[in-house]
Amino acid sequence: MTPSDSALDLFKGQHLDREVIVLCVRWYLSFKLSSRDLVQMMSERGIALAHTTILKL
């Protein structure tokens, strides 16, 4: 298994696009944002999420 294969395995079974997941995780870790803040920021970009969805990431 190559490193890129193992990275792709992290996203198996997820309903959201990889880029959305990585972006939410990056913002969550970089800034002091709540899951509800992330939902609002994603909705401004046309992506509908529930705050409970982000908690599962």
mmCIF entry with sequence, helices, sheets and N, C-alpha, C, O atoms, coordinates in Angstrom:
data_MODEL
# 
_entry.id   MODEL 
# 
_entity.id                         1 
_entity.type                       polymer 
_entity.pdbx_number_of_molecules   1 
# 
_entity_poly.entity_id                      1 
_entity_poly.type                           'polypeptide(L)' 
_entity_poly.nstd_linkage                   no 
_entity_poly.nstd_monomer                   no 
_entity_poly.pdbx_seq_one_letter_code       MTPSDSALDLFKGQHLDREVIVLCVRWYLSFKLSSRDLVQMMSERGIALAHTTILKL 
_entity_poly.pdbx_seq_one_letter_code_can   MTPSDSALDLFKGQHLDREVIVLCVRWYLSFKLSSRDLVQMMSERGIALAHTTILKL 
_entity_poly.pdbx_strand_id                 A 
# 
loop_
_entity_poly_seq.entity_id 
_entity_poly_seq.num 
_entity_poly_seq.mon_id 
_entity_poly_seq.hetero 
1 1  MET n 
1 2  THR n 
1 3  PRO n 
1 4  SER n 
1 5  ASP n 
1 6  SER n 
1 7  ALA n 
1 8  LEU n 
1 9  ASP n 
1 10 LEU n 
1 11 PHE n 
1 12 LYS n 
1 13 GLY n 
1 14 GLN n 
1 15 HIS n 
1 16 LEU n 
1 17 ASP n 
1 18 ARG n 
1 19 GLU n 
1 20 VAL n 
1 21 ILE n 
1 22 VAL n 
1 23 LEU n 
1 24 CYS n 
1 25 VAL n 
1 26 ARG n 
1 27 TRP n 
1 28 TYR n 
1 29 LEU n 
1 30 SER n 
1 31 PHE n 
1 32 LYS n 
1 33 LEU n 
1 34 SER n 
1 35 SER n 
1 36 ARG n 
1 37 ASP n 
1 38 LEU n 
1 39 VAL n 
1 40 GLN n 
1 41 MET n 
1 42 MET n 
1 43 SER n 
1 44 GLU n 
1 45 ARG n 
1 46 GLY n 
1 47 ILE n 
1 48 ALA n 
1 49 LEU n 
1 50 ALA n 
1 51 HIS n 
1 52 THR n 
1 53 THR n 
1 54 ILE n 
1 55 LEU n 
1 56 LYS n 
1 57 LEU n 
# 
_struct_asym.id          A 
_struct_asym.entity_id   1 
# 
loop_
_struct_conf.conf_type_id 
_struct_conf.id 
_struct_conf.pdbx_PDB_helix_id 
_struct_conf.beg_label_comp_id 
_struct_conf.beg_label_asym_id 
_struct_conf.beg_label_seq_id 
_struct_conf.pdbx_beg_PDB_ins_code 
_struct_conf.end_label_comp_id 
_struct_conf.end_label_asym_id 
_struct_conf.end_label_seq_id 
_struct_conf.pdbx_end_PDB_ins_code 
_struct_conf.beg_auth_comp_id 
_struct_conf.beg_auth_asym_id 
_struct_conf.beg_auth_seq_id 
_struct_conf.end_auth_comp_id 
_struct_conf.end_auth_asym_id 
_struct_conf.end_auth_seq_id 
_struct_conf.pdbx_PDB_helix_class 
_struct_conf.details 
_struct_conf.pdbx_PDB_helix_length 
HELX_P HELX_P1 AA1 PRO A 3  ? ASP A 9  ? PRO A 3  ASP A 9  1 ? 7  
HELX_P HELX_P2 AA2 ARG A 18 ? SER A 30 ? ARG A 18 SER A 30 1 ? 13 
HELX_P HELX_P3 AA3 SER A 35 ? GLU A 44 ? SER A 35 GLU A 44 1 ? 10 
HELX_P HELX_P4 AA4 HIS A 51 ? LEU A 55 ? HIS A 51 LEU A 55 1 ? 5  
# 
_struct_conf_type.id          HELX_P 
_struct_conf_type.criteria    ? 
_struct_conf_type.reference   ? 
# 
loop_
_atom_site.group_PDB 
_atom_site.id 
_atom_site.type_symbol 
_atom_site.label_atom_id 
_atom_site.label_alt_id 
_atom_site.label_comp_id 
_atom_site.label_asym_id 
_atom_site.label_entity_id 
_atom_site.label_seq_id 
_atom_site.pdbx_PDB_ins_code 
_atom_site.Cartn_x 
_atom_site.Cartn_y 
_atom_site.Cartn_z 
_atom_site.occupancy 
_atom_site.B_iso_or_equiv 
_atom_site.pdbx_formal_charge 
_atom_site.auth_seq_id 
_atom_site.auth_comp_id 
_atom_site.auth_asym_id 
_atom_site.auth_atom_id 
_atom_site.pdbx_PDB_model_num 
ATOM 1   N N  . MET A 1 1  ? 0.849   -1.179 0.000  1.00 0.00 ? 1  MET A N  1 
ATOM 2   C CA . MET A 1 1  ? 0.000   0.000  0.000  1.00 0.00 ? 1  MET A CA 1 
ATOM 3   C C  . MET A 1 1  ? 0.890   1.235  0.000  1.00 0.00 ? 1  MET A C  1 
ATOM 4   O O  . MET A 1 1  ? 1.784   1.365  0.837  1.00 0.00 ? 1  MET A O  1 
ATOM 5   N N  . THR A 1 2  ? 0.646   2.131  -0.931 1.00 0.00 ? 2  THR A N  1 
ATOM 6   C CA . THR A 1 2  ? 1.422   3.363  -1.008 1.00 0.00 ? 2  THR A CA 1 
ATOM 7   C C  . THR A 1 2  ? 0.809   4.405  -0.080 1.00 0.00 ? 2  THR A C  1 
ATOM 8   O O  . THR A 1 2  ? -0.356  4.293  0.304  1.00 0.00 ? 2  THR A O  1 
ATOM 9   N N  . PRO A 1 3  ? 1.599   5.424  0.282  1.00 0.00 ? 3  PRO A N  1 
ATOM 10  C CA . PRO A 1 3  ? 1.054   6.478  1.157  1.00 0.00 ? 3  PRO A CA 1 
ATOM 11  C C  . PRO A 1 3  ? -0.194  7.139  0.589  1.00 0.00 ? 3  PRO A C  1 
ATOM 12  O O  . PRO A 1 3  ? -1.100  7.491  1.344  1.00 0.00 ? 3  PRO A O  1 
ATOM 13  N N  . SER A 1 4  ? -0.258  7.313  -0.731 1.00 0.00 ? 4  SER A N  1 
ATOM 14  C CA . SER A 1 4  ? -1.439  7.957  -1.312 1.00 0.00 ? 4  SER A CA 1 
ATOM 15  C C  . SER A 1 4  ? -2.665  7.049  -1.198 1.00 0.00 ? 4  SER A C  1 
ATOM 16  O O  . SER A 1 4  ? -3.787  7.535  -1.048 1.00 0.00 ? 4  SER A O  1 
ATOM 17  N N  . ASP A 1 5  ? -2.451  5.724  -1.269 1.00 0.00 ? 5  ASP A N  1 
ATOM 18  C CA . ASP A 1 5  ? -3.570  4.794  -1.084 1.00 0.00 ? 5  ASP A CA 1 
ATOM 19  C C  . ASP A 1 5  ? -4.112  4.873  0.334  1.00 0.00 ? 5  ASP A C  1 
ATOM 20  O O  . ASP A 1 5  ? -5.327  4.855  0.533  1.00 0.00 ? 5  ASP A O  1 
ATOM 21  N N  . SER A 1 6  ? -3.237  4.958  1.313  1.00 0.00 ? 6  SER A N  1 
ATOM 22  C CA . SER A 1 6  ? -3.696  5.009  2.700  1.00 0.00 ? 6  SER A CA 1 
ATOM 23  C C  . SER A 1 6  ? -4.421  6.328  2.980  1.00 0.00 ? 6  SER A C  1 
ATOM 24  O O  . SER A 1 6  ? -5.365  6.353  3.771  1.00 0.00 ? 6  SER A O  1 
ATOM 25  N N  . ALA A 1 7  ? -4.002  7.406  2.353  1.00 0.00 ? 7  ALA A N  1 
ATOM 26  C CA . ALA A 1 7  ? -4.683  8.692  2.525  1.00 0.00 ? 7  ALA A CA 1 
ATOM 27  C C  . ALA A 1 7  ? -6.081  8.627  1.921  1.00 0.00 ? 7  ALA A C  1 
ATOM 28  O O  . ALA A 1 7  ? -7.026  9.181  2.484  1.00 0.00 ? 7  ALA A O  1 
ATOM 29  N N  . LEU A 1 8  ? -6.219  7.968  0.799  1.00 0.00 ? 8  LEU A N  1 
ATOM 30  C CA . LEU A 1 8  ? -7.533  7.836  0.177  1.00 0.00 ? 8  LEU A CA 1 
ATOM 31  C C  . LEU A 1 8  ? -8.448  6.953  1.014  1.00 0.00 ? 8  LEU A C  1 
ATOM 32  O O  . LEU A 1 8  ? -9.663  7.150  1.017  1.00 0.00 ? 8  LEU A O  1 
ATOM 33  N N  . ASP A 1 9  ? -7.878  5.982  1.727  1.00 0.00 ? 9  ASP A N  1 
ATOM 34  C CA . ASP A 1 9  ? -8.679  5.109  2.589  1.00 0.00 ? 9  ASP A CA 1 
ATOM 35  C C  . ASP A 1 9  ? -9.340  5.891  3.722  1.00 0.00 ? 9  ASP A C  1 
ATOM 36  O O  . ASP A 1 9  ? -10.387 5.481  4.224  1.00 0.00 ? 9  ASP A O  1 
ATOM 37  N N  . LEU A 1 10 ? -8.747  7.005  4.127  1.00 0.00 ? 10 LEU A N  1 
ATOM 38  C CA . LEU A 1 10 ? -9.338  7.819  5.190  1.00 0.00 ? 10 LEU A CA 1 
ATOM 39  C C  . LEU A 1 10 ? -10.713 8.348  4.810  1.00 0.00 ? 10 LEU A C  1 
ATOM 40  O O  . LEU A 1 10 ? -11.549 8.604  5.677  1.00 0.00 ? 10 LEU A O  1 
ATOM 41  N N  . PHE A 1 11 ? -10.944 8.511  3.515  1.00 0.00 ? 11 PHE A N  1 
ATOM 42  C CA . PHE A 1 11 ? -12.179 9.116  3.037  1.00 0.00 ? 11 PHE A CA 1 
ATOM 43  C C  . PHE A 1 11 ? -13.202 8.092  2.558  1.00 0.00 ? 11 PHE A C  1 
ATOM 44  O O  . PHE A 1 11 ? -14.283 8.471  2.108  1.00 0.00 ? 11 PHE A O  1 
ATOM 45  N N  . LYS A 1 12 ? -12.881 6.806  2.646  1.00 0.00 ? 12 LYS A N  1 
ATOM 46  C CA . LYS A 1 12 ? -13.840 5.778  2.216  1.00 0.00 ? 12 LYS A CA 1 
ATOM 47  C C  . LYS A 1 12 ? -15.085 5.824  3.090  1.00 0.00 ? 12 LYS A C  1 
ATOM 48  O O  . LYS A 1 12 ? -14.999 5.943  4.312  1.00 0.00 ? 12 LYS A O  1 
ATOM 49  N N  . GLY A 1 13 ? -16.227 5.729  2.454  1.00 0.00 ? 13 GLY A N  1 
ATOM 50  C CA . GLY A 1 13 ? -17.487 5.705  3.180  1.00 0.00 ? 13 GLY A CA 1 
ATOM 51  C C  . GLY A 1 13 ? -18.009 7.069  3.586  1.00 0.00 ? 13 GLY A C  1 
ATOM 52  O O  . GLY A 1 13 ? -19.081 7.158  4.183  1.00 0.00 ? 13 GLY A O  1 
ATOM 53  N N  . GLN A 1 14 ? -17.281 8.132  3.281  1.00 0.00 ? 14 GLN A N  1 
ATOM 54  C CA . GLN A 1 14 ? -17.741 9.479  3.609  1.00 0.00 ? 14 GLN A CA 1 
ATOM 55  C C  . GLN A 1 14 ? -18.686 9.972  2.529  1.00 0.00 ? 14 GLN A C  1 
ATOM 56  O O  . GLN A 1 14 ? -18.484 9.693  1.347  1.00 0.00 ? 14 GLN A O  1 
ATOM 57  N N  . HIS A 1 15 ? -19.709 10.695 2.925  1.00 0.00 ? 15 HIS A N  1 
ATOM 58  C CA . HIS A 1 15 ? -20.706 11.192 1.983  1.00 0.00 ? 15 HIS A CA 1 
ATOM 59  C C  . HIS A 1 15 ? -20.320 12.557 1.408  1.00 0.00 ? 15 HIS A C  1 
ATOM 60  O O  . HIS A 1 15 ? -20.884 12.993 0.404  1.00 0.00 ? 15 HIS A O  1 
ATOM 61  N N  . LEU A 1 16 ? -19.379 13.214 2.033  1.00 0.00 ? 16 LEU A N  1 
ATOM 62  C CA . LEU A 1 16 ? -18.939 14.526 1.554  1.00 0.00 ? 16 LEU A CA 1 
ATOM 63  C C  . LEU A 1 16 ? -17.695 14.385 0.686  1.00 0.00 ? 16 LEU A C  1 
ATOM 64  O O  . LEU A 1 16 ? -16.954 13.408 0.793  1.00 0.00 ? 16 LEU A O  1 
ATOM 65  N N  . ASP A 1 17 ? -17.484 15.352 -0.153 1.00 0.00 ? 17 ASP A N  1 
ATOM 66  C CA . ASP A 1 17 ? -16.305 15.381 -0.997 1.00 0.00 ? 17 ASP A CA 1 
ATOM 67  C C  . ASP A 1 17 ? -15.054 15.557 -0.135 1.00 0.00 ? 17 ASP A C  1 
ATOM 68  O O  . ASP A 1 17 ? -15.102 16.221 0.900  1.00 0.00 ? 17 ASP A O  1 
ATOM 69  N N  . ARG A 1 18 ? -13.953 14.971 -0.553 1.00 0.00 ? 18 ARG A N  1 
ATOM 70  C CA . ARG A 1 18 ? -12.692 15.074 0.207  1.00 0.00 ? 18 ARG A CA 1 
ATOM 71  C C  . ARG A 1 18 ? -12.289 16.506 0.483  1.00 0.00 ? 18 ARG A C  1 
ATOM 72  O O  . ARG A 1 18 ? -11.852 16.834 1.586  1.00 0.00 ? 18 ARG A O  1 
ATOM 73  N N  . GLU A 1 19 ? -12.436 17.363 -0.521 1.00 0.00 ? 19 GLU A N  1 
ATOM 74  C CA . GLU A 1 19 ? -12.016 18.754 -0.365 1.00 0.00 ? 19 GLU A CA 1 
ATOM 75  C C  . GLU A 1 19 ? -12.822 19.464 0.724  1.00 0.00 ? 19 GLU A C  1 
ATOM 76  O O  . GLU A 1 19 ? -12.277 20.279 1.467  1.00 0.00 ? 19 GLU A O  1 
ATOM 77  N N  . VAL A 1 20 ? -14.107 19.159 0.818  1.00 0.00 ? 20 VAL A N  1 
ATOM 78  C CA . VAL A 1 20 ? -14.951 19.766 1.851  1.00 0.00 ? 20 VAL A CA 1 
ATOM 79  C C  . VAL A 1 20 ? -14.499 19.291 3.231  1.00 0.00 ? 20 VAL A C  1 
ATOM 80  O O  . VAL A 1 20 ? -14.404 20.088 4.165  1.00 0.00 ? 20 VAL A O  1 
ATOM 81  N N  . ILE A 1 21 ? -14.227 18.017 3.357  1.00 0.00 ? 21 ILE A N  1 
ATOM 82  C CA . ILE A 1 21 ? -13.782 17.467 4.639  1.00 0.00 ? 21 ILE A CA 1 
ATOM 83  C C  . ILE A 1 21 ? -12.466 18.093 5.063  1.00 0.00 ? 21 ILE A C  1 
ATOM 84  O O  . ILE A 1 21 ? -12.322 18.526 6.206  1.00 0.00 ? 21 ILE A O  1 
ATOM 85  N N  . VAL A 1 22 ? -11.509 18.144 4.154  1.00 0.00 ? 22 VAL A N  1 
ATOM 86  C CA . VAL A 1 22 ? -10.188 18.709 4.471  1.00 0.00 ? 22 VAL A CA 1 
ATOM 87  C C  . VAL A 1 22 ? -10.307 20.184 4.824  1.00 0.00 ? 22 VAL A C  1 
ATOM 88  O O  . VAL A 1 22 ? -9.655  20.652 5.757  1.00 0.00 ? 22 VAL A O  1 
ATOM 89  N N  . LEU A 1 23 ? -11.123 20.910 4.096  1.00 0.00 ? 23 LEU A N  1 
ATOM 90  C CA . LEU A 1 23 ? -11.306 22.332 4.371  1.00 0.00 ? 23 LEU A CA 1 
ATOM 91  C C  . LEU A 1 23 ? -11.914 22.552 5.751  1.00 0.00 ? 23 LEU A C  1 
ATOM 92  O O  . LEU A 1 23 ? -11.446 23.412 6.498  1.00 0.00 ? 23 LEU A O  1 
ATOM 93  N N  . CYS A 1 24 ? -12.939 21.797 6.098  1.00 0.00 ? 24 CYS A N  1 
ATOM 94  C CA . CYS A 1 24 ? -13.570 21.934 7.414  1.00 0.00 ? 24 CYS A CA 1 
ATOM 95  C C  . CYS A 1 24 ? -12.594 21.586 8.534  1.00 0.00 ? 24 CYS A C  1 
ATOM 96  O O  . CYS A 1 24 ? -12.518 22.289 9.542  1.00 0.00 ? 24 CYS A O  1 
ATOM 97  N N  . VAL A 1 25 ? -11.858 20.512 8.354  1.00 0.00 ? 25 VAL A N  1 
ATOM 98  C CA . VAL A 1 25 ? -10.882 20.118 9.377  1.00 0.00 ? 25 VAL A CA 1 
ATOM 99  C C  . VAL A 1 25 ? -9.789  21.175 9.508  1.00 0.00 ? 25 VAL A C  1 
ATOM 100 O O  . VAL A 1 25 ? -9.379  21.501 10.622 1.00 0.00 ? 25 VAL A O  1 
ATOM 101 N N  . ARG A 1 26 ? -9.315  21.712 8.389  1.00 0.00 ? 26 ARG A N  1 
ATOM 102 C CA . ARG A 1 26 ? -8.268  22.741 8.425  1.00 0.00 ? 26 ARG A CA 1 
ATOM 103 C C  . ARG A 1 26 ? -8.755  23.985 9.166  1.00 0.00 ? 26 ARG A C  1 
ATOM 104 O O  . ARG A 1 26 ? -8.053  24.515 10.027 1.00 0.00 ? 26 ARG A O  1 
ATOM 105 N N  . TRP A 1 27 ? -9.960  24.450 8.829  1.00 0.00 ? 27 TRP A N  1 
ATOM 106 C CA . TRP A 1 27 ? -10.500 25.633 9.502  1.00 0.00 ? 27 TRP A CA 1 
ATOM 107 C C  . TRP A 1 27 ? -10.750 25.367 10.977 1.00 0.00 ? 27 TRP A C  1 
ATOM 108 O O  . TRP A 1 27 ? -10.484 26.224 11.821 1.00 0.00 ? 27 TRP A O  1 
ATOM 109 N N  . TYR A 1 28 ? -11.260 24.184 11.290 1.00 0.00 ? 28 TYR A N  1 
ATOM 110 C CA . TYR A 1 28 ? -11.556 23.844 12.681 1.00 0.00 ? 28 TYR A CA 1 
ATOM 111 C C  . TYR A 1 28 ? -10.287 23.836 13.530 1.00 0.00 ? 28 TYR A C  1 
ATOM 112 O O  . TYR A 1 28 ? -10.296 24.305 14.668 1.00 0.00 ? 28 TYR A O  1 
ATOM 113 N N  . LEU A 1 29 ? -9.204  23.306 12.982 1.00 0.00 ? 29 LEU A N  1 
ATOM 114 C CA . LEU A 1 29 ? -7.952  23.212 13.727 1.00 0.00 ? 29 LEU A CA 1 
ATOM 115 C C  . LEU A 1 29 ? -7.161  24.514 13.730 1.00 0.00 ? 29 LEU A C  1 
ATOM 116 O O  . LEU A 1 29 ? -6.449  24.804 14.692 1.00 0.00 ? 29 LEU A O  1 
ATOM 117 N N  . SER A 1 30 ? -7.278  25.300 12.665 1.00 0.00 ? 30 SER A N  1 
ATOM 118 C CA . SER A 1 30 ? -6.491  26.530 12.557 1.00 0.00 ? 30 SER A CA 1 
ATOM 119 C C  . SER A 1 30 ? -7.089  27.696 13.336 1.00 0.00 ? 30 SER A C  1 
ATOM 120 O O  . SER A 1 30 ? -6.363  28.534 13.871 1.00 0.00 ? 30 SER A O  1 
ATOM 121 N N  . PHE A 1 31 ? -8.406  27.741 13.395 1.00 0.00 ? 31 PHE A N  1 
ATOM 122 C CA . PHE A 1 31 ? -9.095  28.851 14.034 1.00 0.00 ? 31 PHE A CA 1 
ATOM 123 C C  . PHE A 1 31 ? -10.011 28.304 15.117 1.00 0.00 ? 31 PHE A C  1 
ATOM 124 O O  . PHE A 1 31 ? -10.371 27.127 15.081 1.00 0.00 ? 31 PHE A O  1 
ATOM 125 N N  . LYS A 1 32 ? -10.379 29.101 16.039 1.00 0.00 ? 32 LYS A N  1 
ATOM 126 C CA . LYS A 1 32 ? -11.288 28.649 17.100 1.00 0.00 ? 32 LYS A CA 1 
ATOM 127 C C  . LYS A 1 32 ? -12.726 28.779 16.600 1.00 0.00 ? 32 LYS A C  1 
ATOM 128 O O  . LYS A 1 32 ? -13.442 29.718 16.946 1.00 0.00 ? 32 LYS A O  1 
ATOM 129 N N  . LEU A 1 33 ? -13.123 27.814 15.781 1.00 0.00 ? 33 LEU A N  1 
ATOM 130 C CA . LEU A 1 33 ? -14.463 27.819 15.200 1.00 0.00 ? 33 LEU A CA 1 
ATOM 131 C C  . LEU A 1 33 ? -15.275 26.679 15.787 1.00 0.00 ? 33 LEU A C  1 
ATOM 132 O O  . LEU A 1 33 ? -14.749 25.612 16.101 1.00 0.00 ? 33 LEU A O  1 
ATOM 133 N N  . SER A 1 34 ? -16.555 26.926 15.924 1.00 0.00 ? 34 SER A N  1 
ATOM 134 C CA . SER A 1 34 ? -17.455 25.861 16.346 1.00 0.00 ? 34 SER A CA 1 
ATOM 135 C C  . SER A 1 34 ? -17.960 25.139 15.099 1.00 0.00 ? 34 SER A C  1 
ATOM 136 O O  . SER A 1 34 ? -17.774 25.607 13.976 1.00 0.00 ? 34 SER A O  1 
ATOM 137 N N  . SER A 1 35 ? -18.589 24.016 15.314 1.00 0.00 ? 35 SER A N  1 
ATOM 138 C CA . SER A 1 35 ? -19.155 23.284 14.176 1.00 0.00 ? 35 SER A CA 1 
ATOM 139 C C  . SER A 1 35 ? -20.265 24.102 13.522 1.00 0.00 ? 35 SER A C  1 
ATOM 140 O O  . SER A 1 35 ? -20.460 24.027 12.309 1.00 0.00 ? 35 SER A O  1 
ATOM 141 N N  . ARG A 1 36 ? -20.988 24.880 14.318 1.00 0.00 ? 36 ARG A N  1 
ATOM 142 C CA . ARG A 1 36 ? -22.038 25.733 13.743 1.00 0.00 ? 36 ARG A CA 1 
ATOM 143 C C  . ARG A 1 36 ? -21.442 26.869 12.913 1.00 0.00 ? 36 ARG A C  1 
ATOM 144 O O  . ARG A 1 36 ? -22.039 27.282 11.919 1.00 0.00 ? 36 ARG A O  1 
ATOM 145 N N  . ASP A 1 37 ? -20.273 27.380 13.308 1.00 0.00 ? 37 ASP A N  1 
ATOM 146 C CA . ASP A 1 37 ? -19.576 28.376 12.484 1.00 0.00 ? 37 ASP A CA 1 
ATOM 147 C C  . ASP A 1 37 ? -19.195 27.780 11.135 1.00 0.00 ? 37 ASP A C  1 
ATOM 148 O O  . ASP A 1 37 ? -19.348 28.424 10.097 1.00 0.00 ? 37 ASP A O  1 
ATOM 149 N N  . LEU A 1 38 ? -18.698 26.545 11.157 1.00 0.00 ? 38 LEU A N  1 
ATOM 150 C CA . LEU A 1 38 ? -18.309 25.883 9.915  1.00 0.00 ? 38 LEU A CA 1 
ATOM 151 C C  . LEU A 1 38 ? -19.513 25.639 9.012  1.00 0.00 ? 38 LEU A C  1 
ATOM 152 O O  . LEU A 1 38 ? -19.408 25.768 7.792  1.00 0.00 ? 38 LEU A O  1 
ATOM 153 N N  . VAL A 1 39 ? -20.652 25.290 9.596  1.00 0.00 ? 39 VAL A N  1 
ATOM 154 C CA . VAL A 1 39 ? -21.869 25.089 8.815  1.00 0.00 ? 39 VAL A CA 1 
ATOM 155 C C  . VAL A 1 39 ? -22.254 26.385 8.120  1.00 0.00 ? 39 VAL A C  1 
ATOM 156 O O  . VAL A 1 39 ? -22.615 26.378 6.943  1.00 0.00 ? 39 VAL A O  1 
ATOM 157 N N  . GLN A 1 40 ? -22.180 27.481 8.832  1.00 0.00 ? 40 GLN A N  1 
ATOM 158 C CA . GLN A 1 40 ? -22.523 28.780 8.242  1.00 0.00 ? 40 GLN A CA 1 
ATOM 159 C C  . GLN A 1 40 ? -21.544 29.133 7.119  1.00 0.00 ? 40 GLN A C  1 
ATOM 160 O O  . GLN A 1 40 ? -21.960 29.608 6.062  1.00 0.00 ? 40 GLN A O  1 
ATOM 161 N N  . MET A 1 41 ? -20.270 28.907 7.339  1.00 0.00 ? 41 MET A N  1 
ATOM 162 C CA . MET A 1 41 ? -19.269 29.217 6.312  1.00 0.00 ? 41 MET A CA 1 
ATOM 163 C C  . MET A 1 41 ? -19.462 28.341 5.063  1.00 0.00 ? 41 MET A C  1 
ATOM 164 O O  . MET A 1 41 ? -19.296 28.817 3.940  1.00 0.00 ? 41 MET A O  1 
ATOM 165 N N  . MET A 1 42 ? -19.806 27.090 5.257  1.00 0.00 ? 42 MET A N  1 
ATOM 166 C CA . MET A 1 42 ? -20.045 26.193 4.124  1.00 0.00 ? 42 MET A CA 1 
ATOM 167 C C  . MET A 1 42 ? -21.323 26.585 3.384  1.00 0.00 ? 42 MET A C  1 
ATOM 168 O O  . MET A 1 42 ? -21.379 26.500 2.157  1.00 0.00 ? 42 MET A O  1 
ATOM 169 N N  . SER A 1 43 ? -22.349 27.014 4.122  1.00 0.00 ? 43 SER A N  1 
ATOM 170 C CA . SER A 1 43 ? -23.592 27.419 3.458  1.00 0.00 ? 43 SER A CA 1 
ATOM 171 C C  . SER A 1 43 ? -23.383 28.667 2.608  1.00 0.00 ? 43 SER A C  1 
ATOM 172 O O  . SER A 1 43 ? -24.047 28.835 1.585  1.00 0.00 ? 43 SER A O  1 
ATOM 173 N N  . GLU A 1 44 ? -22.475 29.537 3.018  1.00 0.00 ? 44 GLU A N  1 
ATOM 174 C CA . GLU A 1 44 ? -22.144 30.714 2.214  1.00 0.00 ? 44 GLU A CA 1 
ATOM 175 C C  . GLU A 1 44 ? -21.476 30.315 0.902  1.00 0.00 ? 44 GLU A C  1 
ATOM 176 O O  . GLU A 1 44 ? -21.471 31.081 -0.062 1.00 0.00 ? 44 GLU A O  1 
ATOM 177 N N  . ARG A 1 45 ? -20.919 29.125 0.875  1.00 0.00 ? 45 ARG A N  1 
ATOM 178 C CA . ARG A 1 45 ? -20.257 28.610 -0.328 1.00 0.00 ? 45 ARG A CA 1 
ATOM 179 C C  . ARG A 1 45 ? -21.152 27.629 -1.087 1.00 0.00 ? 45 ARG A C  1 
ATOM 180 O O  . ARG A 1 45 ? -20.702 26.988 -2.037 1.00 0.00 ? 45 ARG A O  1 
ATOM 181 N N  . GLY A 1 46 ? -22.421 27.510 -0.671 1.00 0.00 ? 46 GLY A N  1 
ATOM 182 C CA . GLY A 1 46 ? -23.373 26.677 -1.381 1.00 0.00 ? 46 GLY A CA 1 
ATOM 183 C C  . GLY A 1 46 ? -23.354 25.208 -0.994 1.00 0.00 ? 46 GLY A C  1 
ATOM 184 O O  . GLY A 1 46 ? -23.876 24.372 -1.731 1.00 0.00 ? 46 GLY A O  1 
ATOM 185 N N  . ILE A 1 47 ? -22.761 24.875 0.152  1.00 0.00 ? 47 ILE A N  1 
ATOM 186 C CA . ILE A 1 47 ? -22.698 23.492 0.613  1.00 0.00 ? 47 ILE A CA 1 
ATOM 187 C C  . ILE A 1 47 ? -23.544 23.368 1.870  1.00 0.00 ? 47 ILE A C  1 
ATOM 188 O O  . ILE A 1 47 ? -23.253 23.994 2.890  1.00 0.00 ? 47 ILE A O  1 
ATOM 189 N N  . ALA A 1 48 ? -24.589 22.561 1.792  1.00 0.00 ? 48 ALA A N  1 
ATOM 190 C CA . ALA A 1 48 ? -25.503 22.399 2.914  1.00 0.00 ? 48 ALA A CA 1 
ATOM 191 C C  . ALA A 1 48 ? -25.019 21.270 3.820  1.00 0.00 ? 48 ALA A C  1 
ATOM 192 O O  . ALA A 1 48 ? -24.863 20.130 3.383  1.00 0.00 ? 48 ALA A O  1 
ATOM 193 N N  . LEU A 1 49 ? -24.788 21.601 5.078  1.00 0.00 ? 49 LEU A N  1 
ATOM 194 C CA . LEU A 1 49 ? -24.356 20.637 6.080  1.00 0.00 ? 49 LEU A CA 1 
ATOM 195 C C  . LEU A 1 49 ? -25.157 20.855 7.358  1.00 0.00 ? 49 LEU A C  1 
ATOM 196 O O  . LEU A 1 49 ? -25.737 21.920 7.573  1.00 0.00 ? 49 LEU A O  1 
ATOM 197 N N  . ALA A 1 50 ? -25.178 19.842 8.188  1.00 0.00 ? 50 ALA A N  1 
ATOM 198 C CA . ALA A 1 50 ? -25.706 19.978 9.544  1.00 0.00 ? 50 ALA A CA 1 
ATOM 199 C C  . ALA A 1 50 ? -24.517 19.967 10.497 1.00 0.00 ? 50 ALA A C  1 
ATOM 200 O O  . ALA A 1 50 ? -23.496 19.348 10.197 1.00 0.00 ? 50 ALA A O  1 
ATOM 201 N N  . HIS A 1 51 ? -24.630 20.634 11.631 1.00 0.00 ? 51 HIS A N  1 
ATOM 202 C CA . HIS A 1 51 ? -23.503 20.673 12.557 1.00 0.00 ? 51 HIS A CA 1 
ATOM 203 C C  . HIS A 1 51 ? -23.172 19.280 13.085 1.00 0.00 ? 51 HIS A C  1 
ATOM 204 O O  . HIS A 1 51 ? -22.025 19.016 13.444 1.00 0.00 ? 51 HIS A O  1 
ATOM 205 N N  . THR A 1 52 ? -24.156 18.390 13.136 1.00 0.00 ? 52 THR A N  1 
ATOM 206 C CA . THR A 1 52 ? -23.897 17.025 13.588 1.00 0.00 ? 52 THR A CA 1 
ATOM 207 C C  . THR A 1 52 ? -23.054 16.247 12.577 1.00 0.00 ? 52 THR A C  1 
ATOM 208 O O  . THR A 1 52 ? -22.315 15.337 12.951 1.00 0.00 ? 52 THR A O  1 
ATOM 209 N N  . THR A 1 53 ? -23.167 16.605 11.299 1.00 0.00 ? 53 THR A N  1 
ATOM 210 C CA . THR A 1 53 ? -22.341 15.962 10.282 1.00 0.00 ? 53 THR A CA 1 
ATOM 211 C C  . THR A 1 53 ? -20.876 16.290 10.505 1.00 0.00 ? 53 THR A C  1 
ATOM 212 O O  . THR A 1 53 ? -20.020 15.416 10.374 1.00 0.00 ? 53 THR A O  1 
ATOM 213 N N  . ILE A 1 54 ? -20.578 17.525 10.838 1.00 0.00 ? 54 ILE A N  1 
ATOM 214 C CA . ILE A 1 54 ? -19.197 17.944 11.050 1.00 0.00 ? 54 ILE A CA 1 
ATOM 215 C C  . ILE A 1 54 ? -18.618 17.285 12.284 1.00 0.00 ? 54 ILE A C  1 
ATOM 216 O O  . ILE A 1 54 ? -17.430 16.963 12.313 1.00 0.00 ? 54 ILE A O  1 
ATOM 217 N N  . LEU A 1 55 ? -19.434 17.081 13.302 1.00 0.00 ? 55 LEU A N  1 
ATOM 218 C CA . LEU A 1 55 ? -18.947 16.443 14.511 1.00 0.00 ? 55 LEU A CA 1 
ATOM 219 C C  . LEU A 1 55 ? -18.482 15.017 14.265 1.00 0.00 ? 55 LEU A C  1 
ATOM 220 O O  . LEU A 1 55 ? -17.649 14.499 15.008 1.00 0.00 ? 55 LEU A O  1 
ATOM 221 N N  . LYS A 1 56 ? -19.010 14.382 13.235 1.00 0.00 ? 56 LYS A N  1 
ATOM 222 C CA . LYS A 1 56 ? -18.654 12.993 12.908 1.00 0.00 ? 56 LYS A CA 1 
ATOM 223 C C  . LYS A 1 56 ? -17.381 12.895 12.088 1.00 0.00 ? 56 LYS A C  1 
ATOM 224 O O  . LYS A 1 56 ? -16.833 11.802 11.944 1.00 0.00 ? 56 LYS A O  1 
ATOM 225 N N  . LEU A 1 57 ? -16.889 14.014 11.542 1.00 0.00 ? 57 LEU A N  1 
ATOM 226 C CA . LEU A 1 57 ? -15.698 13.975 10.691 1.00 0.00 ? 57 LEU A CA 1 
ATOM 227 C C  . LEU A 1 57 ? -14.460 13.617 11.441 1.00 0.00 ? 57 LEU A C  1 
ATOM 228 O O  . LEU A 1 57 ? -13.381 13.546 10.853 1.00 0.00 ? 57 LEU A O  1 
# 
